[in-house]
Amino acid sequence: MKKSLIVAAMMLLTAAAQAQTITASDVMATYQNAVNNTDSKYCYNAEVEQGIVRTQYVYLKVKEGRGRHAIQTLRPHLKYLYDYDNEGRLLTRTTQLWNPDLADWQPTCQLSYTYLPGQNIVECSYWDSLGQSFEHPQSKVVYEVLPNASIGFVSNFHRVKGQADYVLSEVMAVPNQMFYGSDLVSK
């Protein structure tokens, strides 16, 4: 159930972002928007190299104490690690969760992006703590834009653990404008 919610959220976020290809500038814009949201219960920081976000930290704002002696502290919450290809497109986003008992970041999941002509694929792998590595991807979302068509498709696949083949879960037709800006639809 939790994994299917993550896949559904991936589909929704991509559609809402109106971007099929996620670039380094998209990651930077998302980070800057988060930083500028002063109403958030989170605080953000990043490691940036040559204008590219490589690591993003998310801290939870916590109020400790009562009355005039109350103070706000930051607790580590999430860490995102980003890798890009030579064209500046996102290849992987690895999510780590802060473990207060170990006082260390623990890997949780990894999104891997593949870019093909007219099709982009996002696969989600989860951390296997026993094997100390990411499992084979358990879910996949395929964003497909048909040439000269007004619609594209978002297809959601899942894999039964231990099996090699993906199973189609759902397909959603989406106007091409959800993938590209309206001036790029015909490209």
N, C-alpha and C positions, 0 to 999 in steps of 0.2 A: 504494500500500500504506500509506504513512505517513498519508495523508489519511483512508483508511477506518478506520485505528486511532483517529484523533482523533474521528471520528464515533461509533465504537463506544464510546469512552471517554465522550463526551457523553451517550450513551444510558444507560450504566451509572451515571454520576455522578448524573444526574437521578433515576433509579430509586432509587439508594442514598440520596439525600438526601430521598426521600419528599416532594418538593415539585414541583408543576407550574409554579407561578409563583414566580420568584425576585425577592425584594424587597430593598430597601436593608438591612433588618434581617437578612436571610439572608446578604448579603455581609458585613455587620459581624460576624455570628456566626462565619462561616467564617474571617474574618481573626483574630478573637480566639482561636479554637481553634488556628489555626496558630501564633500568637504564644505561646500557653501550652504548646505541645509542645516541651519542653526536649530531647527526644531527637532532634529533627530535625537534618538536616545543613544546614538553611536557617535564615535569620534574616529577620524580616519587619518592615516599617515601612509606614506609610500616611499619606496626606494625608486628613484628615477635616474636612468642613465641616458644621456644624450636625448632628453625629451621623451623617453619611452618608459612607461611604468613597468618595472620588472617584478616588484613585490608590493602588495597592498596589505596594510594592517587595519583591522577593524577592532575598536575598543568599545566596551559597554560603559556608559556613564552610570556610575553608582553613587547614590547619596548615602553617606554614612553619618550617623548621629542624628540628633534632633535639635530643633530650634536654631538659635543663633550659633550653636557650636557645630552644626552640621557642615560637612565638607563633601565636595564632589570628587570622587576618584575615578580613575580609568582602569578597567580590568581587561586584559587581553581576551579577545573573543574568537576572531577568525583571521586567517592569513591566506592571501591568494598569491600564487606564483604564476607568472605569465611567461610564455615562450612564443616567439614570432618567427615567421619565415623571412626570406630575403626581401619580400615585397611588403613587409610590415603587417601581414595578416596574422591573426591569432592562431597558433597551432595547438597550444594546450593551456588550460587554466586548472591548476591544482589547488584544491581547497584543503586547508589544515585547520583543525580546531584546537584551541588552547585547552590543555589538560592541567588543571590546577594541582592535582595530586602529584603529577610528575614534573610540574613546572616546565613544561615543554610543549611544543607544537606537535600534534598528531595528524598524519594524513587521513583524509576521509574520502574524498572522491577526486576524480580527474575528468575534465571534459577535453576531448581531443577533436580537432576540427580538420576536415579534409575538404579541399576545394577542387571541384571538377567543372568542366564546361557545363553551365546550366544547372549545376547541382552542387549543393554544399551539404556535408554530412557532419553531424555532431554525435560522438559516441561518449557514453558515460561509464566509467569504471570505478569500482569501489575498492577501498584499501582492505587487503587481507592481512590482519595483524599477525596471524600465525606464520604466513609465508613472507611477511615483510615486503610485500610488493602489491601493485595494483592487479586486480583480477582481470580476466578478459572482459571486454565491455559487456554489460548486461542490458543496455538499452541504446537505441540509436534513433535520431531524428534526421530525416532527409528532407531538405528544402529543394524543390525542383521548379525551375522556371522553364516553360515551354517556349521555344522561339515563336515570335509573332503571335502570341496568345495573350489574352487579357487576364488569365488566371494562372496561378502556380499551385503547387501542392505541397503540403507539409504531411509527411508520413511518419508515424510513430511505430517503432519496432521494439520488441523485447526478446530476450533470450532466456530460455529456461536454464537455470544453473547447471553446468556440466554438459550442455548440448551445444553443438557447433552452429546451428542455423538460427537465424532470427525469425520471429513470427510477427507478421503485420498485426498491429493492435488497432490502429485507426488511421484514416486519411482525411485531411481537411483541405478543401479547395479555398484558396486565398487570392484576392485580387493582387496582381503583380505590384501594385503601388505599395503593398505591405512589405515587399522585398526591396524595392528600389524607389527612389524619388520619382515622381511622375515624369520628369524629363528624361529618365533613363530606361523607361519601360520597353522601348523598342530595341534597345541594345542587347 
